[in-house]
């Protein structure tokens, strides 16, 4: 079934201060179903699995008792692990050092005249300061904040080396030392990059059921990861371990007896649904969304997954949302006008919404195409009976795919299930889970999605 993201439930933001947990409201989960079973099979080039993102911890100044400190993104790897996540103080500025020619003028540029002039305290400018981003100018002192490639304390707490004329920064613990939502923080070295690890969910309360984290993918774009245990948050728990832009289900007691509606939908996404908390949980800065279907050139995406146990009562799927008019970010909690789903794996006893209509060949695979109506309503939508089209792989399971999602969008629009005048608003990759115990060890090894206009 199509995703049901945070209708009226509590949506908790990840907490970085002292392991406390934040709260808000946010998405629920996709509600689709599945077909066929079988052992996992690889398809398409495997994407860089666990190399897909760095997480930056920001020590934001909001009071701890607001319970809403959030994880943001940063491309700078963190090599130190601290407790509580304090940022290093950076390198201290040297008090002098001879200028090459003349004094350093106010504002930081080296004067062209004079010989043997002293450098002004406060650091050199274009030829002697650590500019924003962190490089030490030749002949100058390292500015407060630390050196970058030649001596910065990067955000996250790496110890800066001594800049020319300046002292070595004291370093400190960065995002590797943050404790996320009561879980354990730390760092993991993968493929030569240091990625922060943290936990979403757990704790026996509904706070963790809807926790999210904003992370950075290897493509340099922002993504949001959500726990999204929406089915019965007061009676079940789910925990996922996040590394960069990947996650693994570490525990789940979620359960659903519905053929089409799952109990949870842990996932990674781009878009601006639910309580975006001032933009923290929206990817509009890099995703080009919402974009009208007729204006889309390509939607380049990749998704790799593995794991699961028992009867594998879950699917591995894309959930794609559309709106008949361009929505305001944060104004909707489900697809405004319609859904498109792509099932890379369908469990034996679950099916998508509706009925099978045809077989289509898209992106090099054959798909059973199902179509039906989403009978329920949600905040900010066009109402009940929104169309849902689902593409179920006939060679399920597909363990990985890298493809142009717009091929599926165009096929659905051509068939008349969705309108080409609609807007693409959100794209999710994750797992609709019916039996939580089957999902333990289930891993999203990487998800990326880049929307390009014509």
Order of alpha helices (4+ residues) and beta strands (2+ residues): beta-beta-beta-beta-beta-beta-beta-beta-beta-beta-beta-alpha-beta-beta-beta-beta-beta-beta-beta-beta-alpha-beta-beta
